[in-house]
Amino acid sequence: MIRRIVIPPYDKYELSTFVINDNTVYIGHFGGNGATVEEQLENTLKNLQKSLEEISLGLENVVKLTIILKDIKDFHKIHSIWTKYFTIDNYPVRTTITSGFIDDSCLVQIEGIACYS
């Protein structure tokens, strides 16, 4: 059975925050506030962590994340934040891509997959 979970503030965008099928959790886009890409990624991961807790998961359940950067020049800046939230024992698979965003102040977003153990 497919379950669709909508957690504010994502409810105002008419999309699911998570879609759960069996033990696989598909993670919709997450973003965060901040003046720098580092601040935005840190807040994004905090937002993801908080939302995962609402469905009884944590960052250790994340198996894949796509990081979407506005500017690929920020690629090396994000690694220090990444290693604060993920350690060598629980690194998810990561892909980093670039994209233009509708909001000019948005520097980073993520999406991905998590699993119930």
N, C-alpha and C positions, 0 to 999 in steps of 0.2 A: 504494500500500500504506500502510495506517495503522500507525504505530508508537506504542506507548505506553511512556513513559519514567517510571520511578519512582526518585526520588532521596531517600535518607534526609534528614530525618526523616519525609517525607511517606508513606513506605511503611507506617507504622503506622496510617494513616488509611484504608487500602484505597481509594486513588484514585491517579490518575496525576499526576505533577508536570507533565509535558508530554505532549501528543498531537501527533504530527507527521503531516501529510497533505500529500503533495507537498512544496512548499517552505514551507508554513505551519505555524507552531508555536503551538499553543494552550497558554497558560500557566495552570495551576491557581492556586489562591490561595497567596499568600505572606504571611508576617507576620514580625515581628521583636520582640525584647525591648527594654525601656526603660521609664523612668518617665514620659516625656513623649511626645506624639505625634511631635515632631521626632526624638527618639531612635529611636522605633519605626519611623518611615518610613525613616530612614537605615539601620538594620539590615535592614529589609525589602528595600531596594534592593541592599544588599550581598549578602544571601542570594540574591536573584534573579540578580545578576551572577555570583556563584560557580556557581550551578546552570546558567546559560546557558553558561558556559565548558565545562561537562562535555559539552555537545552542540555544541561548536565555534561558539558564538555569543557576542555581547556585547550590551551595552545599546543599541549603535547599530543592532542588528537589531530592536529593539522598535518596532512600528508603532502599537500601541494599548495603553493601560493604563487600567484602571478603578481608582480609589482609593476604597476604602470606609472612611469615617470613622464612628466611634462618635458623634461630636458635630460637627455642621456648623460650630460656632463655631471649630473648629480649621482651617477651610479656608485662611485666610490664613497660618497658621503653617507649612503644608507647602510653600509655594512656595519658600522659601529652600533647602530640602533638594532639591526637584525640580531647581532650577537648578544644583546641584552635580553632578548625575548626567546631566542632559540639557542640551545647549546649543541655541541657536537653529538650528544646522545639523542637529540630529538630534532635535528635539522629536517624541515620538510624539503621536498623538491621545490626549486625556485626557478622561475623564469622572470626576466626583466625585459619589459618592452617600453616604448614611448608612444605617446598619443597626445593630441591636442584635447583640451577639456573645454566644456561649455563655460565654466567659471574660470576666469583668468587667474584667480588667487589659488586655485587648486594645483598643487605640485605633484601629488602622488595619490594613487588609489591602489587597492588590492582586491583580489578575488581568488577563490581557491576551492579546495576540497578537504574535508575532515572525515574521520571515521570513528564510529563507536567501536571500542575494543571487543 
